[in-house]
Every structure is written in C-alpha cells, then in structure tokens.
Amino acid sequence: MTGLRRAISGHTRVVGVVGDPVRHSLSPTLHNAAFAASGLDWAYVAFPVVTGQALPALMAMRVLGIDGFSVTMPHKTEMLAGCDSASDDSVKLGSINTIVRNSDDSLHGESTDGPGFIDALVAAGVDPVGMDCLILGAGGAGRAVILALARAGVRRIVVVNRSAERAAGAAALAPNIAVVGSADAGDSCSLIVNATPQGMGDSSALPIDLSRLGPGQVVNDLVYHPLETPLLRAAAAAGARPLGGLGPGSVASWS
C-alpha cells in the first residue's frame, strides 16, 4: 500500500458491520486491509443500525446489493429471525454474527464467535481442557462462548447474568457442565470471561469483585474498546493473566 485510498468503482462489492453503537469497530480497518492485501475489489464499512431496525436493515441489504454483514450488539438475535437459512449452531444459540447474501438474494446466518474464541485461547497458549470457567453474560456472545468451551472439554462453567432466566437458558446449552451461579464462584475458576459490554469505562458496572482476582487465573475480556479495560487492568494488577478482545498480543504491555 502507498498510503493512498484504494479506488472505489461501480464494480466494488460492499460488506459491513451493523450494530449500535458501531463507529468504534475495528472491523472496517481489519477487513479493508485484508481486501487490499488480497487484491479484492471489496469495501467494508460500518453501518449504525439503531435498536429495533434490524429487519429493515436486512431489507436494505437485499435492495442495495450488500454482500454481507458482520453483526454485533444488539442485533444478533433479531437478525437471525430475518435470515432465510442459518447454521445449526446459530439456531441452537439463537444468535448470529455473520450474514451472507447468496446469488438468489437469500440471506444465510452463521455464528463464528465460539470457534473464534477457542482459536484465540489456544493461540495465546491457553488449553481449556479441564478448566473451571466463569462466564459473565448470557447474551449472544456469552452463549457462543459457553457452547464452545463445553465442546472444548472444560470441566465446569458457571454462568452469571442479571436475568436468572437468561442465565439458565445459556447454561442449558452445556448440560452437566454449566450451572447458574454468582460471580463469587470466580474464586475457584481458572478462566474468567467477560461476555458483556459492561465495564467498558466503569469497573463498578461489572458483576464481579475485582479485588478477588489473583495469580493462576486467565481473565479474558471480549470487549476491545478500550483495549485495556478496567477488568484487564485489575487482572494484571492482581497477578492474573489478562487477555484482550483482539486475541493474543492485544494487551502487549502486560504480556
């Protein structure tokens, strides 16, 4: 790359990320760099879609010929309902993070959150087999993490969520492994995952006592804006290992 923007033409294929908020997303930077490196005439942009407008956004996808969406909060469940087809895991999770427009304008939904999470753990040198895990959150991301960890061979998963009903639904994805509990269970867990947007700037919003973190624990915050969240700062200060939302090396100053 020479520093000049790649030319956009009438043949450029458009994809993007939808969410609310979404302007902070790094997805356009990452995807456009990949398109440029691959020599593809594609462009990836951020589409702010306010809560409640997920289905009209899918209609626009067809009308405007947008080839794909990455889906983030709060649309992962609602947009699944607007797809013509979806993977088995997406149906099981009740959420998606990817939509592809097929040649016949039908929309297919997929969830890659879980496999991506496990890949990031393994790349960071963390083997989840036999681990006791605490998951904060039972939304789309939390549910994907729970299912993926159960398949990866963890020993126990404790699910914490403001809604006990949602926590129970998420725990049901991993019968005999996942249970509903409180954040106090984190004392005995070697892996703690924040799968909520809480704590982006205020650690008091997190349902966990940060003073109880300690050595021997891996603390993974799926939030990546800011890169160094209050949870990760507290984990590092307590001697735990912090892992950021961008995977290995995303908190390089603490590695």
N, C-alpha and C positions, 0 to 999 in steps of 0.2 A: 504493500500500500504506500502511496506517495503523500498521504495526508489529505488528498482531495476526496470529496464525496463521490461514491460510485454513481454514475448517471442512472436516473430512473427513466424508463421509457414506457410506451404503451403496452409493451410485452412483459413488463416486470410483474411477477407474481407476488401477491401480498398476503402476509400472515401477520399474526399479532397476539398480544396478551390482553385479556379482558379482566377487569377487577375494579374494586372500589375500596381503597384508593389503588392506583396503579402507576402513577407518574414516577414513583421511586424505583420501579422494577429495573433490574439489570438485564432482563431478558432481551430487550432490543439490542443492547451492546454486544451481548454474547452471540446471539443468533446472526446479526449482521456481519460480525467478524468471521463467523464460520461460513456464511454465504460467500463473502469476498474471497476467503482462502480457497473455497471450492470452485470458484468461478461461476457461481449460480446467479442468474438474474432474478433474485428474490429480494424482497424488503420486509423487514419485521418492525412493527410499530406498536405503541401502547394505545389501547382503546379504553378510556374511562367509561365504565358502564355502571350506573348507579343501581343500588339495590332495587329489585323489582322489575328491572328492564332486561333481564337475561334472555327471555324468549324473543322480544323484538330484536335483540342483537343477533340472534341466530337467524332470524328472517333476513336481516341486513346482510349477513354472511352469504346467504344464497343469492340475494338480489345483486350485490356488488361483486360477486365472484371472488370473495376472500377464501383462500385455500385452506386455512387452518387457524385455530385459536389455541393458545395456552390459556387455561382457566385457573384463576386464583380467587381468593375470598372476595365476595361472599357467594359466588355463583356455582360452586362445584356441584351442588345437589340440584339446583333448579335447572341448570343447563343439561344435566343428564336426562331430565324429563323431556327436553326438546329434541333429543337425538333420535334418529331413525333406527339406529342399532348401537350396541355397546358391548364391550367385552364382559365376560362372566365376572371378572373381579370388580369391574365398575358397578355392575348390578348388585353384587354382594356388599360392596362398600357403600352404595347409594351415592356415589360421587364420581366425578371425572376431573382430570386436569388437562386433557388434550381432546380437541375435536378436529377431525379431518373431513373436508368436503370432498366427496367422491365425484367421479366424472358425470354421474347422473344427478348431481346436486343433493344426494342424500348425505346425511351427517352421521359420522361414526364417532362414538365417545370411547375414551381409553383412560385408564389410571396408571401412571408410571411412578407415582410418589413412593410407593412401598419398595419396589425393586431399586429405585434410585437411592433411597435412604440406606438400604443394606449395602449397596455398592460403595457408598461414601464411608460407611463404618469400616468396611473391610479395607478400603484404600487407606484409611487412617491407622490401620493395624489393630483394629478392634474386632475380636472374634465374639459374636453374640451367643454362641453355643453355651448353654448352661447358665446364662446370666439371669439375675433378678432385675426387673426393669420397672421404673415408674414413668408413666406417660401422663403428662398434663395436657388435657384436652381430648374431646371425643368428637370433634368435627371431621371434615373430610381428610385432613392431613393426619390427625390422630388415629382415625380408623385405619388408614392405609399403613401407618407405622405398626399398629397392633397386629394386623394380619401378617405383615411381612416379618416381624420379629417372631411370631409364633411359627411360621414356616421355616425360619432360620434356626430354630432349635433352642430358644431361650427357655429357662426353667419356669419363670413366673413373671406375670405382668400385672401391675397394679394400675388401674385407671382412675384418674382424678378429674372430675368435671363439676361445674356449678350445678348442672342438671343431673340428678341421680338417674333419671330415666335414660338420658342420652349415654351416660357412663355405662349403664347396664347393657344398652344396645351395642355399644362398642365392644365391651368385654365378651359379649356373646359371639363375636367373630372368632374368638380363640377359646372355646370351651375347654375346661380342665386346666387351662393355663392362665387366663386373665380373670381378674376379680375387680370389683369396685372397692375402692379404699380411700384413704386420706393421704395427704402429702407427707404425713409423719412416717409413712412406710418407706419414704426415701432413705431413711437412716440405714436400712438393710439392703438397699438396692445399689448395684454397681453401675447401672446405666440409668440416667435421668434424661428424659426428652421433653422439651417444651414444644408442644404442637399447637400453641395458641398464639394469637397476636398480642396478648397481654405482655406487659413488661418491655415494650419497645423503648420506652423512655422513663418508666416509673417502676422500679422493682417492687414497690408495695402492692402493685396490681397482681403480682404472681401469687398463686395459692400455695406457696412453699416458704418455709423459714430458711432464708439464705444462710443463716448462721450455722445451720446443721449440715451444710455441705462439708466434705472432707477428703483427705487423701484416699486413693484407691477407687474413686468414682470417676466415671466419664459423664460429663454434662454436655448434652447436645441441644442447642437452641436452633430450631428451624428458621427462626427469624434471621434475616440477613441485612436488615436496615433498621437500626445501625448495625455495622459489622460486629462491634464489640458491645453486646447488650449488657444490661445490669446483671443478668443471670450469669453470663460468661465471666464478667469481671469478678463477681463474687466467688465463682467456682475456682478461678485462678488464684485468688487471694487465699482461699481455704486449702489449696494444695491439690484440688481435684483437676482433672484434665478437661479443659474446655474445647468443644468442637463447634465451629460456627456453621451457619446455614448454607455456606458455599462449599462445604466439604473440607477435606484436608488442606491445611495451609491457610485457611481463611482467617485464622487468628494467629498469624505467623509470629507476632511479637510475644506470644505466650508459649510457643512450641518448645 
